[in-house]
Amino acid sequence: MVHRSVRVLATLLCLFLALTACSKREEGEPAATRAQAQQASPELKAALDRITTGALKEFPELATSLGVSDELAGGKYANRLSDASVEGQERQAQLMRDSRAELAKIDRATLSHGDMVTYDVVATYLDNAIEGSKFRFGTYGLLPATPYVVTQLSGAYTFIPDFLDSQHQVKNQQDAEDYVARVKAYATVLDQETARAKADAEKGVIPPDFALDGAVKMLSDFASKAPTETVLVQALKRKVAEANLDAAAQKDLVARTQAAVKDEVLPAYRRQIAQLKELRKRAAHDAGVWHVSNAEGYYAVGLKAFNTTSLSPDEIHEMGVKLIEQLHREMDTILDAQGMTEGTIGERMEKLAKDPKQLYPNTDAGRAELLKALNQQIADLQPLMPKYFGQLAKARLEIKRVPSYIEAGSPGGYYQSASLDGSRPGAYYINLRDTAEWPRFTLPTLTYHEGNPGHHWQGSIAQEATGLHMLRGAILGFSGYWEGWGLYAEQVADEMGVYARDPFGRLGYLQSMVFRSARLVVDTGMHHKKWSREQAIDYMAGATGDQRSSVTTEIERYSVWPGQATAYMVGRETINQLRARAREQLGERFDLRGFHDVVLTNGAVPLSVLDTIVADWTRRQSAAQ
C-alpha cells in the first residue's frame, strides 16, 4: 500500500487559481525574497487585477475559500455558486482569451526582471487554458481541461456539500440566509451539469462505464438520505446554533433549508442519476481519452497544461520504467536486510502491508489513533525545518478525515490551503474508508507530502511571500510545480534523516516514489498506448505491491483526468535537475536553504519558468561571492 495525493479538480479550485494579497515585508527576510519583491508596472498590475477579479467573480466558492472582500471578487458572492452551464464555461473561456489579448499589448521587453517572470507565469497559464478550451467539451474555461463533466471524481456533488459544511461561515442572520441561497443554487448547478453531460454525449463524449458506475453509486447514496439527515441540513443546524441566532430564526432557517433539499436538491440528484444511467447504456469500457470522438491532441494538451514541460508521452513513459527499476533495487536491499527475501518487490511489499503490526484497527478508535500519529509526525519535524529553509511558514495545519459521503471515490489524500484572512488553517484530508489501506509504514511520507515540508509548507510560504501580485502569491494552476514540490518534499524529509532508525518507514518512502513513477507508465499507457483499465491495474499493483482496491481507485482517477497524474514525478525530477545544475555551477558556495527559498518564495510557476528563475538565482549567487 502506498499513499497518494491529489487535489481533486472540482473539489479544490484553489489548485488551479488561488490568489493572495501581498504582505508587509519583515526584517531579516531571505535575499531571494527581497530580490523578487518588485512593484509591478502599472500596466501589468492593472491587467493582473482584472484577471483576478474576473476569476473570483466566476468562482464564488474560491472567493469564500480565500476569504476575500466583495470588492475584490467583483460584488457579493457569499450567496452564489459557480455557473456550471455551457454559457458559463464559454464565458470563462472568453475571459481567458480577453486576458491574454490584454497581456499581449504589454511590451515584455520593457518590464523589470520580476515583472517578466510574472508575465511569463500568467501568459503560460492563459495559453494552456485557451488551448484546452478549443475542444469545447468536459470542463474547460479557467481550469485545465478535463474531458468529462460528471464522473466518480468530478461534478458538483463531490465538493459542494463539503464546501458548505466546512467553508461557508455563519456568524449572523445574513450569513445563514446566504447559506440557504447557496443550497438552492446547488440544485441549479446539478441540473446545469446534467445538461452539459447530455450535450457532450451527443458529441460522442461519454465517460467510461466504470466512471459512471462510481458516480451513480455516490449520487444514489446521498439521494437515499432523508433531507434532514443530509450534511446540507445538518451543517446549517450546527452553524446557526454555534452563531447563537434567535431560536425562532434557527428553526425557520433549518426548515427552509430542509424544504430546499427535499423539493429542489434531491430531485436534481435523481435527475442526474437518471441521465448518467442513460449514458451508461452507451458507455465504453475503454480507459483512455483516445476513445472520445474529436479528442485528437487532447492528451498532449493535458500533459502540457499539467506538466508545463515539452516531454512527450513516450519520454514520460520511459522515465517511469527506468525509475521503477532503480527504486526496486534500493527496496530490495532494505527488504533483504529485514529478512524479507522471498518473492518480487511487489509481493513482499504486499505481505508487509498485511502484517497486523502495521495496521490500525478499522474502527473509530483506530482512526483517531491514526490521526493522532500524523499530528505527532508534524510536530516532530518542526525543529528540523530551519536547517533546510530560510523562509519559514506561519500558517497552522490541521489533519482531517475525507468526508464519509464522498470517500468511496475520493483519492487517498489531498490538501486544502488556508484562508487568506487567517480564519481557517490549512488542512490535509486523509481517506479513512478502510484503515487497512494505510499501513503504519506508509503514513510518514504522506504527512511530509501533504503537510510539511510539502503542500502546506509550500502553499503557506507562497501566500505569505512579499512582493508578489495576487496571481503569483499562491497557486495559479501548475500541477507540475505543486505536485512536483510535494513529491520532492518527501525526498527532503528523507534527507533530514527522519528514517535513520525506521527502515520500514523508508520503504514506505521508496514505495511512494515507485507509485508516482508507475503513474508515468500507466497514464501514458492508457491515454497514449491504449492500455486497458485492467492492464494498467495489473502493472501498478505489481510494481507497488499496493492493494488492488486502492490501485483500482487510482487507475480510474487517471482515466478521467488525463495527464495530471504524471505531474508529480515530472515535477520532482525537474526540481532535482535544477538543484543538481545549481550545485554543480556553485560548488561549495551552493546553499540548499537558499535554493529552497528561491523555489518557494516565487510562488507556483510553470516548470519552464522555474528553470529561468533558478538559473538567474545561480548567476546572482555566483556574482555575489
C-alpha positions in Angstrom: 0.0 0.0 0.0 1.2 3.5 -0.8 -0.1 6.9 -0.1 -1.3 9.1 -2.8 -2.2 12.7 -3.1 -4.3 14.8 -5.3 -6.3 18.0 -5.2 -9.5 16.9 -6.9 -10.3 19.2 -9.8 -13.8 20.3 -8.9 -13.3 19.8 -5.2 -10.3 22.2 -4.8 -10.4 25.0 -7.2 -7.5 26.5 -5.3 -5.2 24.1 -7.0 -5.7 25.9 -10.3 -6.4 29.5 -9.3 -5.7 30.7 -5.8 -4.9 34.3 -5.1 -3.4 36.2 -2.2 -2.6 39.7 -1.3 1.0 41.0 -0.7 2.0 41.3 2.9 4.3 43.8 4.6 8.0 42.7 4.3 9.5 41.7 7.6 13.1 42.4 8.8 15.5 39.6 8.0 13.7 38.1 5.1 15.8 36.0 2.7 17.7 37.6 -0.1 15.8 35.5 -2.6 12.5 37.1 -1.4 13.9 40.6 -1.4 15.3 40.2 -4.9 11.8 39.3 -6.2 9.9 42.0 -4.2 9.4 44.4 -7.1 6.4 46.6 -7.7 4.6 45.5 -10.9 4.4 48.1 -13.6 1.1 49.9 -13.6 0.0 48.5 -16.9 0.8 44.9 -15.9 -0.7 45.3 -12.4 -4.0 46.6 -14.0 -4.2 43.6 -16.2 -3.5 41.2 -13.4 -6.1 42.9 -11.2 -8.7 42.5 -13.8 -7.9 38.8 -14.3 -8.0 38.3 -10.5 -11.4 39.9 -10.1 -12.8 38.1 -13.2 -11.7 34.8 -11.9 -13.1 35.3 -8.4 -16.4 36.5 -9.9 -16.7 33.3 -11.8 -15.7 31.2 -8.8 -17.5 32.4 -5.7 -16.6 29.2 -3.9 -12.9 30.2 -4.4 -13.6 33.7 -3.0 -15.2 32.1 0.0 -12.3 29.7 0.5 -9.8 32.6 0.4 -11.9 35.0 2.5 -11.6 37.9 0.1 -13.7 41.1 0.1 -16.8 41.6 -2.1 -14.9 44.4 -3.9 -12.0 42.1 -4.9 -14.5 39.4 -6.1 -16.5 41.8 -8.3 -19.5 42.0 -6.0 -21.3 40.0 -3.4 -20.5 36.3 -3.7 -21.5 34.6 -0.4 -24.9 33.7 -1.8 -23.8 32.3 -5.1 -22.2 29.3 -6.6 -20.3 29.0 -9.9 -22.3 28.9 -13.2 -21.9 25.4 -14.4 -23.8 25.8 -17.7 -22.3 25.7 -21.2 -22.7 29.5 -21.2 -20.7 29.8 -18.0 -17.9 27.6 -19.5 -17.8 29.8 -22.6 -17.8 33.0 -20.5 -14.8 31.7 -18.6 -13.0 30.8 -21.9 -13.7 34.3 -23.2 -12.2 35.8 -20.1 -9.1 33.8 -20.7 -8.9 35.0 -24.3 -9.6 38.6 -23.4 -7.0 38.5 -20.7 -4.3 37.0 -23.0 -5.1 39.7 -25.6 -4.7 42.4 -22.9 -1.4 40.9 -21.7 -0.1 40.8 -25.3 -0.4 44.6 -25.6 2.2 45.0 -22.9 5.8 45.3 -24.2 7.5 42.5 -22.2 11.0 43.8 -23.1 10.3 47.0 -21.1 9.5 45.1 -17.9 11.7 44.6 -14.9 13.1 41.1 -14.3 10.4 40.3 -11.7 7.7 41.6 -13.9 9.0 39.5 -16.8 8.7 36.4 -14.6 5.1 37.4 -13.7 4.3 38.0 -17.3 5.6 34.6 -18.3 3.8 32.8 -15.5 0.4 34.3 -16.3 0.8 34.0 -20.0 1.6 30.3 -19.7 -1.4 29.7 -17.6 -3.7 31.6 -20.0 -2.2 29.9 -23.1 -2.8 26.4 -21.6 -6.4 27.3 -20.6 -7.1 28.7 -24.1 -5.7 25.6 -25.7 -7.9 23.3 -23.6 -11.0 25.4 -24.3 -10.7 24.7 -28.0 -12.2 21.2 -27.6 -15.4 22.6 -26.0 -16.4 19.5 -24.1 -16.0 18.4 -20.5 -14.7 21.1 -18.1 -12.8 24.0 -19.5 -12.5 27.7 -19.2 -10.4 28.9 -16.3 -9.5 25.4 -15.2 -7.2 23.0 -17.1 -9.4 20.9 -19.4 -10.8 17.6 -18.3 -12.9 15.5 -20.7 -16.0 14.6 -18.6 -18.4 16.7 -16.6 -19.6 14.2 -14.1 -17.6 11.1 -13.0 -16.7 9.3 -9.8 -14.1 12.1 -9.3 -15.8 15.2 -10.7 -19.0 17.1 -10.5 -20.6 19.5 -8.0 -21.8 16.5 -5.9 -18.2 15.7 -5.0 -17.4 19.0 -3.3 -20.4 21.4 -2.8 -21.8 19.6 0.3 -18.4 19.6 2.0 -17.7 23.1 0.8 -20.9 24.4 2.5 -20.2 22.3 5.6 -16.5 23.3 6.1 -16.0 26.6 4.4 -19.3 28.7 4.4 -19.1 30.5 7.7 -22.3 31.5 9.5 -21.8 34.3 12.0 -25.1 36.1 11.7 -28.5 36.0 10.1 -27.3 37.2 6.7 -24.6 34.5 6.6 -27.3 32.0 7.2 -29.6 33.4 4.5 -26.7 33.2 2.1 -26.2 29.6 3.1 -29.9 28.9 2.2 -29.4 30.7 -1.1 -26.4 28.5 -1.9 -28.3 25.3 -1.2 -31.0 26.4 -3.7 -28.2 27.3 -6.2 -26.7 23.9 -5.7 -29.8 22.3 -7.3 -29.3 24.6 -10.3 -25.7 23.7 -10.6 -26.5 20.0 -10.6 -29.1 20.5 -13.4 -26.6 22.5 -15.4 -24.0 19.7 -15.2 -26.6 17.2 -16.1 -27.5 19.2 -19.2 -23.8 19.5 -20.2 -23.2 15.8 -19.7 -26.2 15.1 -22.1 -24.9 17.6 -24.6 -21.4 16.2 -24.5 -22.9 12.7 -25.1 -24.4 14.0 -28.3 -20.9 14.9 -29.4 -19.7 11.3 -28.6 -18.1 12.3 -25.3 -19.2 9.7 -22.7 -17.2 8.7 -19.6 -16.1 5.1 -19.3 -18.6 2.7 -17.8 -16.7 2.3 -14.5 -16.6 6.1 -14.1 -20.4 6.4 -14.5 -20.9 3.4 -12.1 -18.9 5.1 -9.4 -20.7 8.4 -9.9 -24.2 6.8 -9.8 -23.3 4.9 -6.6 -22.2 8.0 -4.7 -25.0 10.2 -6.0 -27.5 7.4 -5.1 -26.0 7.1 -1.6 -26.6 10.8 -1.0 -30.0 10.9 -2.6 -31.2 8.0 -0.5 -31.0 10.1 2.7 -33.9 11.8 4.3 -33.5 15.6 3.8 -32.9 16.2 7.5 -30.1 13.6 7.5 -28.1 15.3 4.7 -25.0 17.2 5.5 -26.6 20.3 3.9 -29.2 20.4 6.7 -27.1 19.1 9.5 -24.3 21.7 8.8 -26.7 24.6 8.9 -28.3 23.3 12.1 -24.9 23.3 13.7 -23.8 26.6 12.3 -26.8 28.6 13.4 -26.6 27.1 16.9 -23.0 28.0 17.2 -23.8 31.5 16.0 -26.4 31.8 18.8 -29.1 33.1 16.5 -32.5 33.6 17.8 -34.3 30.3 18.4 -37.2 31.1 16.1 -34.8 32.2 13.4 -32.8 29.0 13.8 -36.0 26.9 13.4 -37.1 28.9 10.3 -33.7 28.7 8.6 -33.4 25.0 9.1 -36.9 24.4 7.9 -36.3 26.4 4.7 -33.1 24.5 4.1 -34.7 21.2 4.6 -37.5 22.2 2.2 -34.9 23.3 -0.4 -33.1 19.9 -0.1 -36.4 18.0 -0.3 -38.0 19.9 -3.2 -35.0 21.1 -5.2 -31.7 19.4 -4.4 -32.7 15.8 -4.1 -34.9 15.9 -7.2 -31.8 17.4 -9.1 -29.8 14.4 -7.8 -32.3 12.0 -9.1 -32.4 13.7 -12.5 -28.6 13.5 -12.7 -28.7 9.8 -11.7 -31.2 9.1 -14.4 -29.2 10.9 -17.0 -26.0 9.0 -16.1 -27.8 5.7 -16.2 -28.9 6.5 -19.7 -25.3 7.4 -20.7 -24.2 4.1 -19.1 -26.1 2.2 -21.8 -23.8 3.7 -24.4 -20.6 3.9 -22.4 -17.4 2.0 -23.5 -15.0 0.3 -21.1 -12.0 2.0 -22.7 -10.0 3.8 -20.1 -8.0 6.2 -22.4 -9.3 9.6 -23.7 -8.3 8.4 -27.2 -11.7 6.7 -27.5 -13.5 10.0 -27.3 -14.8 11.5 -30.6 -13.0 14.7 -31.7 -10.3 14.3 -29.0 -7.2 14.1 -31.2 -4.5 16.0 -29.5 -6.4 16.2 -26.2 -3.8 14.2 -24.2 -0.9 16.2 -25.5 -2.7 19.4 -24.3 -3.3 17.8 -20.9 0.3 16.8 -20.5 1.5 20.3 -21.4 -1.0 22.0 -19.1 -0.3 19.8 -16.1 3.5 19.4 -16.5 4.4 22.7 -18.2 7.2 20.9 -20.0 7.8 19.7 -23.6 8.2 16.0 -22.6 6.4 13.6 -25.0 4.2 10.7 -23.8 7.0 8.2 -24.9 9.6 10.1 -22.9 7.4 10.2 -19.9 6.6 6.5 -20.2 10.3 5.6 -20.4 11.2 7.8 -17.5 8.8 5.8 -15.3 10.1 2.5 -16.4 13.7 3.4 -15.6 12.9 5.0 -12.2 11.0 1.9 -11.1 13.9 -0.3 -11.9 16.2 1.9 -9.9 13.9 2.2 -6.9 13.2 -1.5 -6.8 16.9 -2.2 -6.4 17.1 0.0 -3.3 13.9 -1.5 -1.9 15.3 -5.0 -2.4 18.4 -4.2 -0.3 16.2 -3.0 2.6 13.8 -5.9 2.4 16.6 -8.4 2.4 18.1 -6.7 5.5 14.8 -7.1 7.2 14.6 -10.8 6.4 12.0 -10.5 3.6 13.8 -12.3 0.8 11.1 -14.3 -0.9 9.1 -13.0 -3.9 9.1 -10.0 -6.1 9.3 -6.4 -4.7 5.5 -6.0 -5.1 4.8 -9.4 -3.4 7.0 -8.6 -0.4 5.5 -5.1 0.0 2.0 -6.6 -0.2 2.9 -9.0 2.5 4.3 -6.2 4.7 1.2 -4.2 4.2 -0.9 -7.1 5.6 1.3 -7.5 8.7 -1.1 -7.0 11.7 1.7 -5.0 13.4 1.4 -2.4 10.6 -2.3 -2.0 10.7 -4.6 0.3 12.7 -8.0 -1.1 13.8 -10.7 -0.2 11.3 -12.7 1.4 14.0 -13.4 5.0 15.1 -10.8 4.5 17.8 -8.3 3.2 15.3 -8.9 6.2 13.0 -8.4 8.5 15.9 -5.1 6.8 16.8 -4.0 7.2 13.2 -4.8 10.9 13.1 -3.0 11.4 16.4 0.1 9.8 14.9 0.0 12.0 11.9 -0.2 15.1 14.0 2.8 13.9 16.1 4.8 13.4 12.9 4.2 17.1 12.0 5.2 18.2 15.5 8.4 16.1 15.5 9.5 17.6 12.1 9.2 21.2 13.1 12.6 21.6 14.9 14.4 20.4 11.7 12.8 22.9 9.3 15.1 25.9 10.0 18.1 23.8 8.9 16.7 23.3 5.4 14.6 26.5 4.9 15.4 30.2 5.5 11.8 31.3 4.9 9.5 29.6 7.5 5.8 29.1 7.0 3.4 30.6 9.6 0.0 29.1 8.8 -1.3 26.4 11.0 -2.1 22.9 9.7 -5.0 20.6 10.5 -5.3 16.9 9.5 -8.8 15.7 8.8 -10.7 12.7 7.5 -12.2 12.8 4.0 -16.0 13.2 4.5 -17.5 9.7 4.6 -20.1 10.5 2.0 -17.5 11.0 -0.7 -14.7 8.7 0.5 -15.7 5.9 -1.8 -14.5 7.7 -4.9 -12.0 10.1 -3.4 -8.2 9.7 -3.5 -6.2 8.8 -0.5 -5.2 12.3 0.5 -5.4 15.9 -0.6 -4.6 19.3 0.7 -6.7 22.5 1.1 -4.9 25.8 1.6 -5.5 28.1 4.5 -7.7 31.2 4.0 -6.0 34.5 3.4 -7.6 36.2 6.4 -6.3 33.6 8.8 -9.8 32.4 9.9 -9.2 28.8 8.6 -5.9 26.9 8.8 -4.5 24.7 6.0 -5.8 21.2 6.1 -4.8 17.9 4.6 -7.5 15.3 4.2 -6.8 11.6 4.5 -9.3 8.9 3.3 -10.1 6.6 6.1 -12.7 4.5 4.5 -10.6 1.5 5.4 -7.6 1.8 7.7 -6.1 -1.3 6.1 -5.3 0.9 3.2 -2.9 2.9 5.5 -0.3 0.6 7.0 1.9 2.4 9.5 5.0 2.4 7.3 3.2 4.4 4.6 2.0 7.3 6.7 5.1 9.4 7.5 5.8 10.2 3.9 2.1 11.0 3.3 2.4 13.6 6.1 5.5 15.1 4.6 3.9 15.3 1.2 0.6 16.9 2.2 1.8 18.8 5.2 5.3 19.9 6.0 7.6 20.4 4.1 5.1 19.6 1.3 1.9 21.2 0.1 1.1 23.1 3.3 4.6 24.5 3.7 4.9 25.5 0.0 1.4 27.0 -0.2 1.7 28.9 3.1 5.1 30.4 2.1 3.6 31.4 -1.2 0.7 33.1 0.4 2.9 34.8 3.0 5.6 35.9 0.4 6.2 39.5 -0.2 6.5 41.4 -3.5 4.2 39.0 -5.4 0.9 40.0 -7.1 -2.2 38.0 -6.1 -1.9 35.8 -9.1 1.7 35.0 -8.1 1.3 34.7 -4.4 -0.5 31.4 -4.3 -1.5 28.5 -6.6 -2.1 29.5 -10.2 -2.7 26.2 -11.8 0.6 24.4 -12.3 0.4 20.8 -11.1 4.0 20.1 -12.2 5.2 22.6 -9.7 2.7 22.0 -6.9 2.7 18.2 -7.0 6.4 18.1 -8.0 7.2 20.0 -4.8 5.0 17.7 -2.8 7.0 14.7 -4.0 10.3 16.5 -3.7 9.4 17.3 -0.1 9.2 13.6 0.6 12.8 13.4 -0.6 13.8 16.4 1.6 12.3 14.7 4.7 14.4 11.6 3.9 17.4 13.8 3.6 16.6 15.3 7.0 17.2 11.8 8.4 13.6 11.0 9.6 14.1 7.4 8.5 17.5 6.9 10.1 16.0 4.4 12.6 13.0 3.5 10.6 13.8 1.1 7.7 10.1 0.3 7.2 9.3 4.0 7.0 12.0 4.4 4.4 10.4 1.5 2.5 7.2 3.5 2.6 9.0 6.5 1.2 10.6 4.4 -1.6 7.3 2.8 -2.4 5.8 6.2 -2.7 8.4 7.0 -5.3 7.6 3.8 -7.2 3.9 4.7 -7.0 4.5 8.1 -8.7 6.9 6.5 -11.2 4.2 3.9 -12.1 1.8 6.8 -12.7 4.1 7.9 -15.6 3.8 4.4 -17.1 0.1 3.8 -16.7 -1.2 7.3 -17.5 0.7 7.3 -20.8 -0.1 3.6 -21.2 -3.9 4.3 -21.1 -4.1 7.6 -22.9 -1.3 7.1 -25.4 -0.6 3.4 -25.8 -4.3 2.4 -25.5 -3.8 0.2 -22.4 -7.0 -1.2 -20.9 -8.1 -0.3 -17.3 -7.2 -3.9 -16.3 -3.8 -3.8 -17.9 -3.0 -0.6 -16.0 -4.2 -2.0 -12.7 -2.1 -5.2 -13.2 1.0 -3.1 -13.9 0.6 -0.7 -11.0 -0.3 -3.4 -8.5 2.7 -5.5 -9.5 5.1 -2.6 -9.3 4.0 -1.2 -6.0 2.6 -4.1 -4.0 -0.5 -1.9 -3.3 -3.9 -3.4 -2.7 -5.9 -3.8 -5.9 -8.8 -1.9 -4.4 -6.6 1.1 -3.9 -4.9 0.8 -7.3 -8.3 0.5 -9.0 -9.4 3.8 -7.5 -6.2 5.4 -8.7 -6.4 4.0 -12.2 -10.0 5.1 -12.6 -8.9 8.5 -11.5 -6.2 8.8 -14.1 -8.7 7.6 -16.7 -10.9 10.7 -16.2 -8.1 13.2 -15.6 -5.7 12.6 -18.5 -2.1 13.8 -17.8 -2.5 15.1 -14.3 -1.0 12.1 -12.5 2.3 12.5 -14.4 2.9 15.9 -12.9 4.2 14.5 -9.6 7.3 12.7 -10.8 7.9 15.0 -13.8 7.9 18.0 -11.3 10.1 16.2 -8.8 12.7 15.2 -11.4 12.7 18.7 -12.8 13.4 20.3 -9.4 16.2 17.8 -8.8 17.7 18.6 -12.1 17.7 22.3 -11.4 19.2 21.6 -7.9 22.0 19.5 -9.4 22.8 22.1 -12.0 23.0 24.9 -9.4 25.1 22.8 -7.1 27.5 22.0 -10.0 27.8 25.6 -11.0 28.2 27.0 -7.5 30.2 24.2 -5.9 30.9 24.8 -2.2 29.0 28.1 -2.5 25.8 26.2 -3.1 23.3 26.9 -0.3 20.4 24.4 0.0 18.4 26.7 2.1 18.8 29.5 -0.4 17.8 27.1 -3.2 14.6 26.1 -1.4 13.8 29.7 -0.7 14.0 30.8 -4.3 11.9 27.9 -5.4 9.2 28.6 -2.8 9.1 32.3 -2.3 8.4 32.9 -6.0 5.1 31.1 -5.8 4.0 28.4 -8.1 5.2 28.7 -11.6 5.4 26.6 -14.8 8.4 24.3 -14.6 9.8 26.1 -17.7 9.7 29.4 -15.8 11.2 27.8 -12.7 14.2 26.9 -14.8 14.9 30.6 -15.6 14.3 31.6 -12.0 16.8 29.2 -10.6 19.3 30.0 -13.4 19.0 33.7 -12.5 19.4 32.9 -8.8 22.5 30.9 -9.6 24.1 33.7 -11.6 23.4 36.2 -8.8 24.8 33.9 -6.1 27.9 33.4 -8.2 28.4 37.1 -8.8 27.9 37.9 -5.1 30.7 35.6 -3.9 
